[in-house]
Amino acid sequence: MMKKVLVTGAGTGFGHEAAMRLAEKGFEVIASVEIWAQKQTVERDAKARGVKLQVEKLDVTVAGDRKKALDWGIEILVNNAGVLEGGAVVDIPGDNMRREFEVNVIGPILLTQGIAKQMVKRGKGRIVWVSSREGLNVNPFTGIYSASKHAIEAVAETMKMELQEFGIEVATVNPGPFLTGFNDRGFETWKSWEDEPSERLFNYSKLAFPRAQFDPEPVYATLTAVAAGELDTYRNLEPKSMLDETKQLIMAPWDKKTTDDLGKRAEQVKKCYEMTPETPAPTKPGK
């Protein structure tokens, strides 16, 4: 049984809870955090829950940090670290776009390259990519984030084909809109942009994440189960209540016309103006 797990981005959110739950299941967990200041917080949380795990500083964009991880003997890798840069594709500054891809795509791939080759030598391993529903669909003002997650979908599916002959399992977990603070904070990043505000197409002080958000428990449970090998489905979308809508939206572009609704504001854009931040979904997602 594979026991040594690395969970990146374990300082907060999905990664934090998955690390705790995997430790509770008896896995040898390395919970990595982006900055040193998060280390003490995670260690304190683990002590409060009565679990033992190793907390390490690992910024996936830093070569020295990635090299350090090669000494940990990782058997299960959970690529969870990620950021959301909210804003229109035509407004987000270049540096912010590059940061999005460095954190969400390039850094995790480079980390995975070294660890995956160690797995190949052992003849077994498991790699879990925390993608997003945005890796399958899109929403206004999350286009660059969505592009990074579409990239992860391509990477993971290709990796599944390339590594299966070496005994390496690959899976994705695709969270939809969950109320962890991640989505709403991503819609505040414009406050630090180095650009000319008068040239922006949209007033971001009036925009919010365009969907009501669910309690994150289903993602915690599914991510933990996939990492632990208790669930062997390749793609794992939560909440399952959004599965049919997600599949329909994947097919929708085949019927779109370039001239559809020209001159009219898209309904999804309107929702961003109407939504209140941190709006909870009215019902819990289906199982």
C-alpha positions as CSV (number, residue, x, y, z in Angstrom):
1,M,0.0,0.0,0.0
2,M,1.3,3.5,-0.9
3,K,1.6,5.6,2.2
4,K,3.7,8.7,1.6
5,V,1.6,11.6,0.3
6,L,2.5,15.1,-0.7
7,V,-0.3,17.6,-0.7
8,T,0.6,21.0,-2.2
9,G,-1.2,24.2,-1.2
10,A,-2.1,22.7,2.1
11,G,-2.1,26.0,4.0
12,T,-5.8,26.6,3.3
13,G,-8.9,25.2,1.6
14,F,-9.2,21.8,-0.1
15,G,-5.5,20.9,0.4
16,H,-5.5,21.7,4.1
17,E,-8.5,19.6,4.8
18,A,-7.4,16.7,2.5
19,A,-4.0,16.6,4.3
20,M,-5.7,16.4,7.7
21,R,-8.1,13.6,6.6
22,L,-5.3,11.6,4.9
23,A,-3.3,11.8,8.1
24,E,-6.3,10.7,10.1
25,K,-6.5,7.6,7.7
26,G,-2.9,6.7,8.6
27,F,-1.1,8.1,5.6
28,E,2.3,9.6,6.0
29,V,1.4,13.1,4.9
30,I,3.7,16.0,3.9
31,A,1.5,19.1,3.9
32,S,3.3,21.8,1.9
33,V,2.6,25.5,2.3
34,E,3.6,28.4,0.0
35,I,5.1,30.6,2.7
36,W,6.9,29.9,6.0
37,A,4.2,31.9,8.0
38,Q,1.6,29.1,7.1
39,K,3.7,26.3,8.6
40,Q,2.9,27.0,12.3
41,T,-0.8,27.4,11.5
42,V,-1.0,24.0,9.8
43,E,1.1,22.3,12.6
44,R,-1.2,23.9,15.2
45,D,-4.3,22.7,13.4
46,A,-2.9,19.1,13.1
47,K,-2.2,19.1,16.8
48,A,-5.7,20.3,17.6
49,R,-7.1,17.4,15.5
50,G,-4.8,14.9,17.0
51,V,-3.0,13.9,13.8
52,K,0.6,13.7,12.9
53,L,1.9,15.2,9.6
54,Q,5.0,16.9,8.3
55,V,4.7,20.5,7.2
56,E,7.1,21.8,4.6
57,K,7.5,25.1,2.8
58,L,7.1,24.4,-0.9
59,D,6.3,27.1,-3.4
60,V,5.8,25.2,-6.6
61,T,7.3,28.1,-8.6
62,V,10.6,28.0,-6.8
63,A,13.2,25.5,-8.2
64,G,14.9,25.0,-4.9
65,D,11.7,24.1,-3.2
66,R,10.8,21.6,-6.0
67,K,14.3,20.0,-5.7
68,K,13.9,19.6,-2.0
69,A,10.7,17.6,-2.5
70,L,12.7,15.0,-4.5
71,D,14.2,13.8,-1.1
72,W,10.9,13.0,0.4
73,G,10.1,9.7,-1.3
74,I,6.7,10.7,-2.4
75,E,4.4,7.8,-3.5
76,I,1.2,9.9,-3.9
77,L,1.2,13.4,-5.2
78,V,-1.8,15.7,-4.8
79,N,-1.2,18.8,-7.0
80,N,-3.6,21.2,-5.3
81,A,-1.7,24.5,-5.1
82,G,-3.3,27.2,-7.2
83,V,-4.4,30.8,-7.5
84,L,-7.3,32.7,-9.1
85,E,-6.8,35.9,-10.9
86,G,-10.3,37.4,-11.6
87,G,-10.9,39.8,-14.4
88,A,-11.7,40.1,-18.0
89,V,-9.3,38.5,-20.5
90,V,-8.7,41.9,-22.1
91,D,-8.0,43.7,-18.8
92,I,-5.7,41.4,-16.7
93,P,-2.1,42.7,-16.8
94,G,0.5,40.4,-18.4
95,D,2.4,39.8,-15.1
96,N,-0.7,38.6,-13.4
97,M,-1.4,36.2,-16.3
98,R,2.1,34.8,-16.1
99,R,1.8,34.4,-12.4
100,E,-1.5,32.4,-12.9
101,F,0.2,30.0,-15.2
102,E,3.4,29.7,-13.2
103,V,1.5,28.7,-10.1
104,N,-1.3,26.6,-11.7
105,V,0.5,25.0,-14.6
106,I,4.3,25.3,-15.0
107,G,5.3,24.9,-11.4
108,P,3.2,21.8,-10.7
109,I,4.3,20.2,-14.0
110,L,8.0,20.7,-13.1
111,L,7.4,19.3,-9.6
112,T,5.5,16.3,-11.1
113,Q,8.2,15.6,-13.6
114,G,10.8,14.7,-11.0
115,I,8.4,12.9,-8.6
116,A,6.8,10.9,-11.5
117,K,10.2,9.6,-12.6
118,Q,10.8,8.4,-9.1
119,M,7.5,6.6,-9.1
120,V,8.4,5.0,-12.4
121,K,11.5,3.5,-10.8
122,R,9.3,2.0,-8.1
123,G,6.7,0.7,-10.6
124,K,3.8,2.4,-8.8
125,G,2.5,5.8,-7.8
126,R,-0.6,8.0,-7.9
127,I,-0.9,11.6,-9.2
128,V,-4.0,13.6,-8.4
129,W,-4.5,16.9,-10.2
130,V,-6.9,19.3,-8.5
131,S,-8.4,20.9,-11.6
132,S,-11.7,22.7,-11.6
133,R,-15.1,22.7,-13.2
134,E,-13.6,25.8,-14.9
135,G,-11.2,23.3,-16.6
136,L,-14.3,22.0,-18.4
137,N,-16.5,25.1,-18.7
138,V,-16.0,28.8,-18.5
139,N,-17.5,31.8,-16.7
140,P,-16.9,35.6,-17.3
141,F,-14.0,37.1,-15.5
142,T,-12.3,33.8,-14.8
143,G,-11.0,33.2,-18.3
144,I,-7.3,33.2,-17.5
145,Y,-7.8,30.9,-14.5
146,S,-10.1,28.7,-16.6
147,A,-7.4,28.6,-19.3
148,S,-4.9,27.4,-16.7
149,K,-7.2,24.6,-15.6
150,H,-8.0,23.7,-19.2
151,A,-4.3,23.3,-19.5
152,I,-4.2,21.0,-16.5
153,E,-7.0,18.9,-18.0
154,A,-4.8,18.4,-21.1
155,V,-1.7,17.6,-19.0
156,A,-3.5,15.1,-16.8
157,E,-5.2,13.2,-19.6
158,T,-2.0,13.0,-21.6
159,M,-0.1,11.9,-18.5
160,K,-2.7,9.2,-17.9
161,M,-1.8,7.7,-21.3
162,E,1.9,8.2,-21.0
163,L,2.4,6.7,-17.5
164,Q,-0.1,3.9,-17.3
165,E,2.4,1.4,-18.6
166,F,4.7,2.2,-15.7
167,G,2.0,1.5,-13.1
168,I,1.3,5.1,-12.3
169,E,-2.4,6.1,-11.6
170,V,-3.5,9.6,-12.7
171,A,-6.8,11.3,-11.7
172,T,-8.4,14.7,-11.7
173,V,-10.7,16.3,-9.1
174,N,-12.9,19.1,-10.5
175,P,-14.5,21.3,-7.8
176,G,-17.3,23.6,-8.9
177,P,-18.3,26.7,-6.9
178,F,-17.5,26.1,-3.2
179,L,-17.6,28.6,-0.4
180,T,-14.0,28.5,0.8
181,G,-13.1,32.1,0.1
182,F,-11.0,31.2,-2.9
183,N,-13.5,32.4,-5.5
184,D,-14.4,35.7,-3.8
185,R,-10.8,36.6,-3.0
186,G,-9.9,35.9,-6.7
187,F,-12.4,38.7,-7.6
188,E,-10.4,41.2,-5.5
189,T,-7.0,40.8,-7.1
190,W,-7.7,43.8,-9.4
191,K,-6.9,46.0,-6.4
192,S,-3.2,45.3,-6.9
193,W,-3.0,45.5,-10.7
194,E,-0.2,47.7,-12.1
195,D,-2.3,49.1,-15.0
196,E,-4.2,52.2,-16.0
197,P,-7.7,51.9,-14.3
198,S,-9.3,54.2,-16.8
199,E,-8.5,51.8,-19.6
200,R,-10.3,48.8,-18.0
201,L,-13.5,47.7,-19.8
202,F,-15.2,46.8,-16.5
203,N,-15.7,48.4,-13.0
204,Y,-14.4,45.5,-10.8
205,S,-15.6,47.2,-7.6
206,K,-19.1,46.3,-8.7
207,L,-18.5,42.7,-9.8
208,A,-18.7,39.4,-7.8
209,F,-18.1,35.8,-8.5
210,P,-21.2,34.8,-10.6
211,R,-22.5,31.8,-8.8
212,A,-23.9,30.8,-5.5
213,Q,-21.4,28.5,-3.7
214,F,-21.8,25.2,-2.0
215,D,-20.5,23.9,1.3
216,P,-17.1,22.3,0.5
217,E,-17.6,19.0,2.3
218,P,-18.1,16.9,-0.9
219,V,-14.8,18.1,-2.3
220,Y,-13.0,17.2,1.0
221,A,-14.5,13.7,0.9
222,T,-13.9,13.1,-2.8
223,L,-10.3,14.5,-2.9
224,T,-9.4,12.4,0.1
225,A,-10.9,9.3,-1.4
226,V,-9.2,9.7,-4.7
227,A,-5.8,10.4,-3.1
228,A,-6.2,7.4,-0.8
229,G,-7.1,5.1,-3.7
230,E,-10.6,4.4,-2.4
231,L,-12.1,6.0,-5.6
232,D,-10.6,5.0,-8.9
233,T,-12.6,7.2,-11.4
234,Y,-10.4,9.3,-13.5
235,R,-12.5,12.5,-13.5
236,N,-14.3,13.5,-10.3
237,L,-16.5,16.5,-10.4
238,E,-18.2,18.0,-7.4
239,P,-21.0,18.8,-6.7
240,K,-22.5,15.9,-8.6
241,S,-25.7,17.9,-8.9
242,M,-23.8,20.0,-11.5
243,L,-22.7,17.1,-13.7
244,D,-25.5,17.3,-16.3
245,E,-25.1,21.1,-16.6
246,T,-21.4,20.7,-17.0
247,K,-21.7,18.2,-19.8
248,Q,-24.3,20.3,-21.6
249,L,-22.0,23.4,-21.4
250,I,-19.2,21.3,-22.9
251,M,-21.3,20.6,-25.9
252,A,-22.8,24.1,-26.2
253,P,-20.1,25.7,-28.3
254,W,-20.9,23.4,-31.3
255,D,-24.2,25.3,-31.8
256,K,-23.0,28.8,-31.1
257,K,-22.7,31.4,-33.9
258,T,-20.2,34.3,-34.0
259,T,-23.1,36.7,-34.4
260,D,-25.2,35.4,-31.5
261,D,-26.5,38.4,-29.3
262,L,-23.9,40.9,-30.6
263,G,-24.4,44.2,-28.9
264,K,-26.0,42.7,-25.8
265,R,-24.5,42.0,-22.5
266,A,-24.2,38.3,-21.8
267,E,-26.5,36.9,-19.1
268,Q,-23.5,35.5,-17.2
269,V,-21.9,38.9,-17.2
270,K,-25.1,40.4,-15.8
271,K,-25.0,37.9,-13.0
272,C,-21.6,39.1,-11.9
273,Y,-23.1,42.6,-11.4
274,E,-26.1,41.2,-9.6
275,M,-24.4,38.7,-7.3
276,T,-23.4,39.4,-3.7
277,P,-20.0,38.0,-2.7
278,E,-19.9,34.8,-0.7
279,T,-23.5,33.9,-1.6
280,P,-24.2,30.4,-0.3
281,A,-26.1,27.9,-2.5
282,P,-29.7,27.3,-1.3
283,T,-29.3,23.6,-1.0
284,K,-26.4,21.2,-0.4
285,P,-25.0,19.5,-3.5
286,G,-26.2,16.0,-4.4
287,K,-24.1,13.0,-3.7
